[in-house]
Amino acid sequence: MTQFRFGISTLPPDGDDAVFLDEIAAKGHRALELPFVTGFPWKEKRCRTFGELAAARDVRLSIHAPYFAVLTVQEDDKGAQCLAALEHTMKLGRWMSAPTIVAHLGNTHGEEPATLMDRVRERLATVEPKVTAIGVGLGLETAGSERSFGSLGDIAQLAEEFNFVRPVIDWAHVHAITGGGLVSKDAFLSVFGFLKESFPGWMIQPLHAQFTDNEFGKAGEIRHIPYGTGSLRVTPLLEAAIEAGVSMNLISEAREDESHEAIWVEAKAVLERTAPTGAGRPISSSAISFPGSIPVRLEGQHFHPVGLDRPVRLSNIDKPFFPADGYTKGDLIQYYASVAPVLLPHLAGRPISMSRYPDGIDGPSFYEKRAPGHQPEWMRMVPVPSDSQGGIIEFLLADSREALMWFANMGCVEVHPFHSRFDRLDMPDYAIFDFDPSEGSDWDQVVAAARLLGVALGQLGLVGYPKLSGSRGLHVYVPLEPNHSYTRVRRFVGEVGAYLAAANPDDVTMEWDKPKRKGKVFVDHNRNAFGQTVAAAYSVRPRPGAPVSAPLTWDEVGTVRNGGINIANLWDRLQRFGDLFAPVVAGGQTLNEAETALGIGSTEDG
């Protein structure tokens, strides 16, 4: 189901911020953009307090960066000043818990698009190490005139390269640059279609957008005008968003309060008219606000989700699965449906081992590898050789939102994918360092071991990406090109693990005998063997609190612990950080130079 927030762009008057926000909330506004377009009027203390007051009223904040903070400026010294201003705006956003700031790309200066794109890439690459860990997206606003840089296609290219970039659609700008093209639902649908094709789902759910009526000419936007005096309307926009299934935070940038109100009144009428009737109840049973909540209808003994591309039959959705927390099987199913846009790229092409808890986490559990035979006919299977099963068995793939929902309905609390994809099944495309705390060891030792690995990987010319296991330990993934055998990857992890144990023998061990591991963190290099699996990024773990195996920044290793990120609070984190594991999907590293440095060669018989 599409979720919609409406708000305005304005600064509160001097006085009581709580009263101002009460007035905003009383009007039904659930978003607010603070236009810091001329400078930075607020200090950290007010930002933090304002953010807390807004959160208590369920008002989602964003900040518009200063107009001078652009990326296409020609002079290097001015470019550095612009980057500093953007970085500071993102820090203000973090203090306010705003997931996104908004910025203009800048003027074209009459230069070629390729020249401008190269300059913007260079500037973003410069600021990337400073802002990735801030946890605020840099929203790049679509251009509204020929003299401004930044088409939606340009922004899509940048977002593909820089994980902290987000698209911000200024609908008035798009309307102007297309010569008044956004006058029908179909016109808006074409833009939503491009968005869904060009950006990962987590980046546009919800979509941050701006709206006002405007006057335009051959070169694009001229000025904003009172709502209703131009040709841009909110009705076909919302109708298209609902049909496309795109949630949106829509900010009115009108100059007049009367225009704000007119846009909101028209928007409410659309939402009331298009509200689903008789669509059924939600899958979830808890108070968690899942993105894209899916309604279900009860037919006989089973529930049938509404509005999916493939049919899924669900059962016992109110069965307690996390009894201490009040979370049900329906909550688990809805979680995987909601997280699908970010999770599916990590599962693409990977056979899935099913870890089933049919009666919830307090009941019995078992692993099931072979496709059971009663799965929907649309679910894809791939043949996998199995020594334990004595031949080839068919594994299932999780390649759609509906497939994830089916797995969850089968009681698969967690998702366990192969380290390789079916088209190159013998070639894993990442190495895993699994830091498993043994009896008598503590979290500080896990952190020390992971940080030591981060240093070691850097010395070997490699980059690793940490994530909480969601249980007791930490995982660090090293993305690889799929041209390394399992034997080679396992040997590499074992060799590095041995160096870690030698460098920090008080905290790290490679000892296979469990009694000898006591009081230390075990580096399990055998997790990299063919057929072994580890809970995927964003997988739920079968523990109280419904924790998630969530990716971290390296700065967070040691400050965020297992259990701190769960099915209820992951969503704001995704909006702020994006998919921190996207580089793992991209791969791109090889072990050749690292193996040479370790003196282990690259033969496959190791």
ABEGO torsion letter per residue (X at the ends): XBBBBBBBBBBBBBEBAAAAAAAAAAAGBABBBBBBAAEBABBAAAAAAAAAAAAAAGBBBBBBBBAABBAABABAAAAAAAAAAAAAAAAAAAAAGBABBBBBAEBAGGBBAAAAAAAAAAAAAAAAAAAAAAGBBBBBBBBABAABBGBAAAAAAAAAABAABBBBBBAAAAAAAAGGABABAAAAAAAAAAAAAABBAAAAOBBBBBBBBBBBBAAEBABBBBBGABABBAAAAAAAAAAAGBBBBBBBABABAAAAAAAAAAAAAAAAAABBBGAEBBABABABBBBGBBBBBBBEABBBBBGBABBBBBBGAABBABAAAGBBAAAAAAAAAAAAAAAAAAABGBBBBBBBBAAEAABBBBBBABBAGABBAABBBBBBBBAAAGEBBBBBBBABAAAAAAAAAAGBABBBBBABBAABAABBABBBBBBBBBBGBBAAAAAAAAAAAAAAAAAAGBBBBBBBAGBABBBBBBBBBBABBAAAAAAAAAAAAAAAAAABAAABBABABAAAABGBBBBBAAAABBGBBBBBBGBBBBBBGGBBBBBBBAAABGABBBGABBAAAAAAAAAAAEBAAAAAAAEGBBAAAAAAAAGAEABAAX
